[in-house]
Amino acid sequence: MVQGSGVRSQGSAQNVSPRPVLSTRYSVRSLALAVVVVVFGCGSEAFAQSNTRDRSASTGNEVVMIGKPVRKTLTLTTTQPARIESLQRTPIHSKLAAYVAEVLVDYGDRVKKDQPLVKLKAPEIDAEVNQKQALREQARAEYAQALAGAKAAEAAVITARSKVAQAEAATARVQADIDRWQSEFTRIQQLAASGSVNRQLVDETQQKYRSAEASLKEALATIDAAKATEAQAQAESNRATADVDAAKARMRVAEANVAQAEAMQSYLTITAPFDGVVTDRKVDPGHFVQPASSASSPLLAVTQADKMRVFVAVPEMEAAQVDVGDAVSVEIQSLGGAEVTGKVTRTGFALDPGSRALQTIIDLDNRDGRLRPGLYATAKIILAERPGAITLPTAAVARQDKEAHCYRLINGKAAKTPIQLGIKVGDDWEVISGVSESDDVILNKASALKDGQPVEVLKPQAKK
């Protein structure tokens, strides 16, 4: 069962049949007519009550009024004060200690995202950037030199390997000579033993065989020397590769130092964080500004102007009925009572511990620039709407704890009828179930009647 709070909630009850919408500004004639109707209505009600008391005294039965439940459109609303703020507002501070060279904007200027606002001057930062850039170029040159050295070392390794292969080939050739002269020496010895050749030829062959053996030792020594040279070249190549890695690391460090210095230099130009309007300026050329701190004032303030945010504090008794998407009408008194419509965009979900109110937010389009931050307004939020609801007046409903009932007229007696209530708007209750439009319902004295009690129906007065 949903019920609105009594003081701040407002609602409207409308019949299903369409009615013309009346302006909130009445003419003098309309206001006078309304006063007459109210006075006449109050007089009629007082007369009816007096007549009821007289009838009750004469008959001993409760005199009641009978009617049918009325189908209406009930609209439950809450009207609360509101304040209008910008969707975003950023105070602009300096990151560095520097002198102000130029102020490029002023109050009310519209700016674009990343547009320069203030230019600062700090020669030491510019000098540091130049130094870091020079060190970066030096590191790049050392890296290129290390790469060239690595390539030369790799070429030396290739040369050493070719010399090893050449020495091994020469050793194979010498080994072939040894085998040939060994075979020749054996053959000549056999011929000398048989007397076919003289001893001198044997000695000559033996000498050539020994010469070939000496050449083999020399070739083997050459292989060892070539392999040692190859190992040395390989070590030089590994060192050159390590030098390349070190040079590359130094180059990355130099580039990082340049990036850091250039980042600090970029803070010398203060830019807009988003599209907006300059709403504050407290700096002029020549001022010495310090880095942002809790005690320092912002140099500028930029406010987003194309969208505004309305803040409404909805009381605790109505907070549970506020939903995202609820329709809202915002009236701005300073704009001659102009109304802007929107919807609840979001809520704070939790109630404020101090005020026991729910922070409710409505985002409004402001591309025409009509709304300004800081304006006060009145927000009317539609909490619930029941088109074509069956309704009973408050006097026809009796409530006890969480249950409710009304009385129908059956055979001249009051018949207690449990009902389920919905929202309450003004003097009308929404009846969800329990009665229909065809029932005869006692419209007054519900809290004083008892089930089965005889009643007398007050007949309407004849019109004269």
ABEGO torsion letter per residue (X at the ends): XBBBBAAABBBBBBBABBBBBBBABBBAAAAAAAAAAAAAAAAAAAAAAAAAAAAAAAAGBBBBBBBBBBBBBBBBBBBBBBBBBBABBBBBBBABBBBBABBABBBGBBBBBGBBABBBBBAAAAAAAAAAAAAAAAAAAAAAAAAAAAAAAAAAAAAAAAAAAAAAAAAAAAAAAAAAAAAAAAAAAAAAAAGABBAAAAAAAAAAAAAAAAAAAAAAAAAAAAAAAAAAAAAAAAAAAAAAAAAAAAAAAAAAAAAAAAAAAAAABBBBABBBBBABBABBBGBBBBBBBAABBBABBBBBAABBBBBBBBBAAAAAABBBGBBBBBBBAAAGGBBBBBBBABBAGBBBAAAGBBBBBBBBBAAAGABBBGBBBBBBBBABBBBGBBBBBAAABBBBEABBBBBBBBGGBBBBBBBBBBBBBEABBBBABGBBAABBBBABGAAABBBGBBBBBBBBBBBX
